[in-house]
Amino acid sequence: MESKKQLQVANQIKLGLSEVFNREGTYFYGSAFVTIYDVKMTPDLQNARIYLSIFNADKQDTLDSINSNHYSIKKSLVARIKNKFRLMPQLEFYLDETLDEVFKLDALFDKIRKERTEEDKNNEIE
């Protein structure tokens, strides 16, 4: 369970990064649609794990581009939230696969439903 301070810092970073990606995102990763799914802080507030959802582009290439522009992204973030923290945490970007898993499960459930309806139709005919 995260502490209140961890949640506050994570929220500030999420808001600041959202603004950075919204205004300067095309410079960092091109035309991909990137959203910040979640930000988790370590207990010592030294590292921020940022989980991203990426659409309309190759996910790994976009994540690599973001990681290669790590310094510029952090610099833009510091310019926006510099008065809120004494020390800026290290940013670690991760790909969030939650939505992809939801789509896979949804497709699997649809397949199961179709098989059941076909079985029901075959049982009615017999």
Secondary structure by P-SEA (a helix, b strand, c coil): cccaaaaaaaaaaaaaaaaaaaccccccccccccccccccccccccbbbbbbbbccccaaaaaaaaaaaaaaaaaaaaaacccccccccbbbbbbbaaaaaaaaaaaaaaaaaaaaaaaaaaaaac
